[in-house]
Protein backbone atom coordinates (compact mmCIF):
# COMPACT_ATOMS: atom_id res chain seq x y z
CA UNK A 1 0.00 0.00 0.00
CA UNK A 2 1.31 3.46 -0.87
CA UNK A 3 2.26 5.84 1.89
CA UNK A 4 0.17 8.99 2.31
CA UNK A 5 1.39 11.72 -0.06
CA UNK A 6 3.09 9.18 -2.34
CA UNK A 7 1.76 7.62 -5.50
CA UNK A 8 2.39 3.98 -6.31
CA UNK A 9 5.01 3.29 -8.94
CA UNK A 10 7.55 5.79 -7.65
CA UNK A 11 10.99 5.15 -6.29
CA UNK A 12 11.30 4.52 -2.53
CA UNK A 13 11.42 7.74 -0.51
CA UNK A 14 10.34 9.76 -3.55
CA UNK A 15 7.52 12.26 -3.25
CA UNK A 16 5.25 13.33 -6.12
CA UNK A 17 7.37 16.35 -7.11
CA UNK A 18 10.56 14.29 -7.20
CA UNK A 19 8.80 11.59 -9.25
CA UNK A 20 7.57 14.11 -11.83
CA UNK A 21 11.04 15.68 -12.07
CA UNK A 22 12.65 12.25 -12.53
CA UNK A 23 10.10 11.10 -15.10
CA UNK A 24 10.43 14.31 -17.12
CA UNK A 25 14.22 13.98 -17.19
CA UNK A 26 13.91 10.32 -18.21
CA UNK A 27 11.47 11.19 -20.99
CA UNK A 28 13.70 13.92 -22.41
CA UNK A 29 16.69 11.55 -22.26
CA UNK A 30 14.72 8.87 -24.11
CA UNK A 31 13.91 11.40 -26.82
CA UNK A 32 17.62 12.12 -27.19
CA UNK A 33 17.99 8.47 -28.20
CA UNK A 34 14.96 8.19 -30.52
CA UNK A 35 15.27 11.53 -32.31
CA UNK A 36 18.59 10.98 -34.14
CA UNK A 37 17.31 7.79 -35.75
CA UNK A 38 14.25 9.53 -37.16
CA UNK A 39 16.40 12.46 -38.28
CA UNK A 40 18.71 10.11 -40.20
CA UNK A 41 15.72 8.41 -41.83
CA UNK A 42 14.33 11.81 -42.85
CA UNK A 43 17.71 12.85 -44.27
CA UNK A 44 17.87 9.69 -46.40
CA UNK A 45 14.32 10.30 -47.61
CA UNK A 46 15.23 13.86 -48.60
CA UNK A 47 18.05 12.52 -50.77
CA UNK A 48 15.96 9.88 -52.58
CA UNK A 49 14.35 12.17 -55.20
CA UNK A 50 17.82 13.27 -56.32
CA UNK A 51 18.91 9.71 -57.10
CA UNK A 52 19.04 8.74 -60.76
CA UNK A 53 16.61 5.86 -60.38
CA UNK A 54 13.84 8.03 -58.96
CA UNK A 55 12.75 9.00 -62.47
CA UNK A 56 11.79 5.36 -63.14
CA UNK A 57 9.40 4.86 -60.21
CA UNK A 58 5.72 4.24 -60.76
CA UNK A 59 3.02 6.66 -59.67
CA UNK A 60 2.15 4.34 -56.78
CA UNK A 61 5.79 4.21 -55.63
CA UNK A 62 6.07 7.99 -55.87
CA UNK A 63 2.86 8.47 -53.85
CA UNK A 64 4.03 5.93 -51.27
CA UNK A 65 7.36 7.73 -50.99
CA UNK A 66 5.67 11.05 -50.29
CA UNK A 67 3.35 9.45 -47.70
CA UNK A 68 6.36 7.94 -45.91
CA UNK A 69 8.17 11.26 -46.08
CA UNK A 70 5.15 13.12 -44.67
CA UNK A 71 4.75 10.60 -41.84
CA UNK A 72 8.43 10.91 -41.01
CA UNK A 73 8.17 14.72 -40.93
CA UNK A 74 5.15 14.47 -38.61
CA UNK A 75 7.09 12.06 -36.42
CA UNK A 76 10.00 14.51 -36.24
CA UNK A 77 7.66 17.33 -35.25
CA UNK A 78 6.14 15.26 -32.43
CA UNK A 79 9.56 14.11 -31.18
CA UNK A 80 11.02 17.63 -31.21
CA UNK A 81 7.95 19.21 -29.59
CA UNK A 82 8.48 17.93 -26.00
CA UNK A 83 11.86 19.65 -25.69
CA UNK A 84 10.42 22.86 -27.08
CA UNK A 85 7.33 22.59 -24.86
CA UNK A 86 9.56 22.08 -21.83
CA UNK A 87 11.70 25.10 -22.73
CA UNK A 88 8.63 27.32 -23.21
CA UNK A 89 6.79 26.27 -20.03
CA UNK A 90 9.35 25.18 -17.44
CA UNK A 91 9.31 28.50 -15.53
CA UNK A 92 5.55 28.18 -14.95
CA UNK A 93 6.19 25.41 -12.42
CA UNK A 94 3.76 22.98 -14.03
CA UNK A 95 6.06 20.07 -14.72
CA UNK A 96 3.33 17.48 -14.33
CA UNK A 97 1.36 19.06 -17.19
CA UNK A 98 4.55 19.27 -19.26
CA UNK A 99 5.21 15.59 -18.52
CA UNK A 100 1.71 14.48 -19.53
CA UNK A 101 1.74 16.51 -22.76
CA UNK A 102 5.30 15.47 -23.62
CA UNK A 103 4.50 11.82 -23.01
CA UNK A 104 1.59 12.02 -25.46
CA UNK A 105 3.69 13.82 -28.07
CA UNK A 106 6.47 11.25 -27.70
CA UNK A 107 4.09 8.33 -28.14
CA UNK A 108 2.58 9.98 -31.23
CA UNK A 109 6.05 10.67 -32.66
CA UNK A 110 7.12 7.07 -32.19
CA UNK A 111 3.86 5.80 -33.68
CA UNK A 112 4.32 7.93 -36.82
CA UNK A 113 7.89 6.72 -37.24
CA UNK A 114 6.89 3.06 -37.40
WOSULZI-V361484 format. One record per residue. N is the residue number from 1. RES is the residue in one letter. D_LAST is the distance of its C-alpha to the last C-alpha in whole Angstrom. Layout:
[[N;RES;D_LAST] [N;RES;D_LAST]]
This chain:
[[1;X;38] [2;X;37] [3;X;40] [4;X;41] [5;X;39] [6;X;36] [7;X;33] [8;X;31] [9;X;29] [10;X;30] [11;X;31] [12;X;35] [13;X;37] [14;X;35] [15;X;35] [16;X;33] [17;X;33] [18;X;32] [19;X;29] [20;X;28] [21;X;29] [22;X;27] [23;X;24] [24;X;23] [25;X;24] [26;X;22] [27;X;19] [28;X;20] [29;X;20] [30;X;16] [31;X;15] [32;X;17] [33;X;15] [34;X;12] [35;X;13] [36;X;14] [37;X;12] [38;X;10] [39;X;13] [40;X;14] [41;X;11] [42;X;13] [43;X;16] [44;X;16] [45;X;15] [46;X;18] [47;X;20] [48;X;19] [49;X;21] [50;X;24] [51;X;24] [52;X;27] [53;X;25] [54;X;23] [55;X;26] [56;X;26] [57;X;23] [58;X;23] [59;X;23] [60;X;20] [61;X;18] [62;X;19] [63;X;18] [64;X;14] [65;X;14] [66;X;15] [67;X;13] [68;X;10] [69;X;12] [70;X;13] [71;X;9] [72;X;9] [73;X;12] [74;X;12] [75;X;9] [76;X;12] [77;X;14] [78;X;13] [79;X;13] [80;X;16] [81;X;18] [82;X;19] [83;X;21] [84;X;23] [85;X;23] [86;X;25] [87;X;27] [88;X;28] [89;X;29] [90;X;30] [91;X;34] [92;X;34] [93;X;34] [94;X;31] [95;X;28] [96;X;27] [97;X;26] [98;X;24] [99;X;23] [100;X;22] [101;X;21] [102;X;19] [103;X;17] [104;X;16] [105;X;15] [106;X;13] [107;X;11] [108;X;10] [109;X;9] [110;X;7] [111;X;6] [112;X;6] [113;X;4] [114;X;0]]
